[in-house]
Amino acid sequence: MKTPVLLMCLAASSAWASESSARRDAPPLWELGLGAAGVSQQAYPGSDQQARRALVLPYLIYRGKVLRADGDGAGLRAVRTDDFELDVSFAGTLSSGSETLRAREGMPRLGTLVEAGPVARWFVNGRGAAERLVLELPVRGVFELRNPGRHRGMTFEPRLAWQHRPQADGWAYGASVGAVVGDRRLGSTFYGVTAGEARPDRPAFDAKAGLIAWRLGGSVAKSLTPDLRLYAFGRLDSLAGAANRDSALVRQTTGFTYGIGLSYTLMRSAASASD
């Protein structure tokens, strides 16, 4: 995805990098930076083609008590305790760009999709643990980036993440396992085939609500200098047992998303974050 994917990666890498120093000194209230990344993402779960981008974009991190914009989400934090918080989360899917997807030839183009909605987040062994377990339960609406008024469905994406946060400026890394469940509208967005779109090798298909994909992910980040950070991430999607596995638009049951990039802090506040 264009803006959301890179901004989330940059915010996550910056947030991770600053968390390692947060135990010694409070991180700045805000940071403004520039980041570059190369991203390759499966065009949609079940596609046999990738969407690839090389991007350079600015990013902003803000660590207010209530208003937040960092690697854990963005928006108004409604609830925050040592073990739980209620926040807003974002996600997205790259468009295929100008490339025609073979499976969807003659069908409407899949644009860049953005997701936003509330997330409940439990810190299973405590927010401050160096080896932290986090359970996330986000519910998001899905919209087209170029046409935000076009609602494409709803998702529920439970995820259990393990995060290693170094005491010093070492490597931060983590892994996660989860699932993506979508309503019928989202299923139709990815897998529905109308009678007018049907072909001998692509029969009509009425998509259902249910499991979209299982997900296994990992990421690493490292501060190279106080301002320059390196990060990389990867994710495996599996459609084993998916609700719309029988659609002709499902060309393979596993797919990969991965990327690598750098972020550079241009400015930061003299004031420290209060939490």
C-alpha atoms as one frame of an Amber mdcrd trajectory, in Angstrom:
protein
   0.000   0.000   0.000   1.202   3.507  -0.562   0.865   5.827   2.435  -0.456
   3.499   5.165   1.996   0.584   4.719   5.133   2.688   4.791   3.952   4.992
   7.553   3.044   2.049   9.760   6.461   0.451   9.165   8.283   3.702   9.876
   6.266   4.402  13.008   6.799   0.856  14.244  10.554   0.976  13.682  10.854
   4.359  15.372   8.642   3.351  18.270  10.619   0.144  18.835  13.924   1.985
  18.658  12.826   4.595  21.176  11.304   2.018  23.535  14.751   0.536  24.151
  15.983   3.900  25.434  12.734   4.757  27.198  13.836   2.870  30.299  16.833
   5.206  30.629  15.307   8.474  29.387  11.759   9.361  28.394  11.413   9.524
  24.571  10.544  12.861  22.953   6.916  13.912  22.793   7.061  14.002  18.987
   9.387  13.079  16.130   9.285  14.110  12.482  11.214  12.011  10.005  11.662
  10.651   6.525  11.665   7.024   5.516  12.300   4.835   2.507  11.224   1.238
   2.023  10.902  -1.466  -0.570   7.736  -3.544  -0.092   6.457  -6.642  -1.870
   2.959  -7.789  -0.955   0.679 -10.528  -2.267  -1.894  -8.694  -4.417  -4.671
 -10.192  -2.263  -4.857 -13.318  -0.077  -4.798 -16.231  -2.524  -3.301 -14.288
  -5.447  -0.389 -15.714  -7.420   1.004 -12.222  -8.146   2.816  -9.626  -6.027
   2.330  -5.859  -5.726   5.702  -4.120  -5.336   6.569  -0.558  -4.358   9.666
   1.522  -3.602   8.553   4.470  -1.486   9.942   7.564   0.209   7.564   9.368
   2.591   7.573  11.565   5.692   6.218  10.301   9.010   5.160  11.738  12.351
   5.245  10.102  15.786   3.352  11.736  18.643   3.342  10.253  22.155   0.679
  12.180  24.063  -1.218  10.692  26.995  -4.461  10.666  25.009  -3.589  11.555
  21.408  -1.166   9.013  19.943   0.462   8.306  16.594   3.103   5.591  16.894
   3.829   1.961  16.096   0.914   0.743  18.217  -1.740   2.829  16.500  -3.051
   6.352  16.038  -5.948   8.299  17.413  -7.499   8.928  20.803  -6.496   6.390
  23.435  -9.742   5.804  25.294  -8.385   3.534  28.053  -4.858   2.854  29.304
  -3.690   0.765  32.250  -0.522  -1.232  32.906  -2.073  -4.300  31.293  -4.733
  -3.014  28.893  -5.486  -0.243  26.434  -8.241   0.630  23.976  -6.901   2.419
  20.913  -7.300   2.820  17.149  -5.402   0.639  14.677  -4.710   0.773  10.948
  -3.794  -1.712   8.235  -3.921  -1.898   4.469  -3.366  -3.747   1.211  -1.365
  -2.564  -1.802  -3.125  -2.074  -5.112  -1.757  -3.943  -8.118  -0.776  -0.620
  -9.708  -0.893  -0.627 -13.489  -0.301  -4.378 -13.624  -3.267  -6.530 -14.644
  -3.926  -9.480 -12.345  -4.294 -12.580 -14.486  -6.919 -14.129 -12.214  -9.033
 -10.936 -12.380  -8.691 -10.152 -16.077 -11.870  -8.399 -17.228 -12.939  -7.677
 -13.639 -12.801  -4.374 -11.718  -9.311  -3.427 -10.576  -8.496  -3.903  -6.905
  -7.416  -0.524  -5.554  -5.363   0.219  -2.475  -7.441  -0.680   0.581  -7.078
   0.948   3.995  -8.500  -0.342   7.271  -9.257   1.563  10.450 -11.065   0.786
  13.676 -10.803   0.190  17.424  -8.383  -2.305  18.935  -8.325  -3.806  22.428
  -4.766  -4.617  23.455  -3.764  -6.781  26.448  -0.158  -6.909  27.683  -0.215
 -10.480  28.954   2.951 -10.292  31.075   2.959  -6.533  31.627   3.553  -3.479
  29.475   7.125  -3.022  30.689   8.379  -6.595  30.135  11.509  -6.913  28.015
  10.050 -10.083  26.450   6.487  -8.893  26.004   3.385 -10.871  25.009   0.579
  -8.782  23.524  -2.911  -9.931  22.548  -4.646  -7.627  20.058  -8.312  -7.761
  19.048  -8.887  -5.166  16.298 -12.161  -4.616  14.428 -11.723  -2.487  11.301
 -13.748  -1.056   8.461 -12.190  -1.458   4.992 -12.255   1.408   2.471 -10.635
   2.334  -0.825  -7.807   4.853  -0.486  -8.868   6.838  -3.560 -12.534   6.715
  -2.631 -12.828   6.631   1.194 -16.628   6.686   0.956 -16.638   3.277  -0.723
 -17.002   0.743   2.074 -15.558  -2.653   1.125 -16.335  -4.624   4.292 -15.325
  -5.316   7.889 -12.483  -7.345   9.368 -11.723  -8.927  12.724  -8.014  -9.743
  13.110  -7.055 -11.335  16.437  -3.280 -11.473  16.872  -0.851 -12.711  19.542
   2.545 -11.016  19.328   5.858 -11.585  21.095   8.148  -8.544  21.254  11.783
  -8.421  22.332  12.739  -4.917  23.445  16.466  -4.456  24.145  17.733  -2.595
  27.201  20.363  -0.805  25.084  20.472   0.063  21.401  20.536  -3.541  20.252
  18.249  -5.357  17.886  14.521  -5.225  18.593  12.563  -8.086  17.074   9.265
  -9.872  17.328   6.922 -12.469  15.904   3.153 -12.793  15.708   0.445 -15.277
  14.813  -3.134 -14.401  13.974  -6.094 -14.697  11.652  -8.161 -12.409   9.432
 -11.947 -12.858   9.431 -14.078 -10.833   7.026 -17.749 -10.196   6.405 -19.504
 -11.148   3.181 -18.803  -7.783   1.554 -15.058  -8.147   2.064 -15.203 -11.745
   0.851 -16.940 -10.529  -2.311 -14.302  -7.823  -2.800 -11.552 -10.434  -3.017
 -13.277 -13.591  -4.229 -16.740 -12.868  -5.648 -17.344 -13.549  -9.351 -20.611
 -12.357 -10.908 -22.346 -14.121 -13.786 -21.141 -11.359 -16.130 -17.528 -11.883
 -15.032 -17.618 -15.672 -15.340 -15.418 -17.523 -17.852 -14.805 -21.206 -18.538
 -11.842 -21.144 -16.137 -13.525 -18.714 -13.744 -17.063 -19.803 -12.803 -19.438
 -17.507 -10.951 -18.850 -17.558  -7.202 -20.953 -16.146  -4.375 -18.476 -15.246
  -1.629 -19.194 -15.906   2.047 -18.281 -14.351   5.360 -15.653 -16.167   7.402
 -11.932 -16.842   7.584  -9.885 -14.908   5.016  -6.399 -16.108   6.026  -4.107
 -17.242   8.819  -1.070 -15.011   9.358   2.441 -15.575  10.717   4.730 -12.542
  10.850   8.066 -11.286  12.073  10.035  -8.037  12.184  13.383  -6.615  13.286
  14.633  -3.060  13.897  17.992  -1.545  14.824  19.175   1.988  15.591  22.314
   2.576  13.520  22.735   6.115  14.905  20.544   8.208  17.240  18.632   9.369
  14.139  18.972   6.532  11.600  17.092   3.221  11.952  17.046   0.042   9.902
  14.013  -2.251   9.875  12.717  -5.300   8.019   9.530  -7.325   8.193   7.906
 -10.400   6.681   4.557 -12.184   6.789   3.194 -15.519   5.603  -0.514 -15.798
   4.742  -2.235 -19.188   4.503  -5.741 -19.869   3.169  -5.979 -23.328   4.743
  -9.622 -23.724   5.754 -10.581 -20.283   4.395 -14.284 -19.630   3.777 -13.762
 -18.788   0.083 -11.026 -21.289  -0.702 -13.090 -22.695  -3.623 -13.211 -19.405
  -5.557 -11.358 -19.502  -8.887  -9.662 -16.264  -7.802  -7.699 -18.250  -5.215
  -4.631 -19.279  -7.221  -2.437 -20.428  -4.318  -3.001 -21.138  -0.645   0.151
 -19.428   0.696   1.670 -16.043  -0.003   4.330 -13.705   1.339   4.656 -10.024
   2.202   8.083  -8.598   3.010  10.046  -5.371   3.036  13.139  -3.550   4.219
  13.777   0.117   4.831  15.459   2.977   6.629  13.985   5.823   8.651  15.706
   9.074   9.603  14.575  11.501  12.309  14.738  15.080  11.022  13.362  16.829
  14.108  12.287  15.900  17.627  10.767  17.846  20.491  12.744  19.033  23.480
   9.792  18.048  25.661   9.583  14.403  26.761   6.589  12.126  26.550   4.839
  11.874  29.890   4.151   8.094  29.669
